[in-house]
Amino acid sequence: MMFTADQTLFPTPDLVVEVLSTSTEARDRGVKFDDYPAHGIEEYWIIDPENETLEQYHLIDEEYKLILKAPNIDVSSFTVAGFQIPIRAIFDDTENLKAIQNL
C-alpha cells in the first residue's frame, strides 16, 4: 500500500474504539461507521456503557462485519497482536485491575 503525503503525517489507525454517549451514539453508529471503512480502518469497537456491552466489527470486503456483541467474554483484537481483554474489565474496577495485572 502506498501512503499519501497526508497519511505519513496522520496515518490511518488500525483500531478505533468509541464509547457511546447520548450525544454521540448517532454519529458513532452513522457517519463514523460509514467513514471508517472507507479510510481502511480495519477494526472498530463500540463500547456501550449503559448496557455494558462491546461490539467488535472487522473490515471484510470494504464493509464492517459484526464479529461479536457481548457483555461477558474475552475479546481479542484482529489488529493489535496479542491484545485480549475480558469485556467485564471495561466496566468493573475489580476485573479491570485483574486484567491490568495479567498484561
GILINNOR-V842918 format. One record per backbone hydrogen bond with DSSP energy under -1.0 kcal/mol. CO is the residue of the C=O (numbers start at 0). NH is the residue of the N-H. If there is no record, write none. Layout:
co nh
CO NH
CO NH
//
This chain:
co nh
3 7
5 9
13 42
15 44
17 46
20 24
23 27
24 28
26 31
29 33
30 34
31 35
34 38
35 40
36 39
41 58
42 15
43 56
44 17
45 54
46 19
47 51
47 52
52 47
53 69
54 45
55 66
55 67
56 43
57 64
59 62
62 59
64 57
67 55
69 53
72 86
74 84
79 82
82 76
84 74
85 88
86 89
87 91
91 95
92 96
93 97
94 98
95 99
96 100
97 101
99 102
//
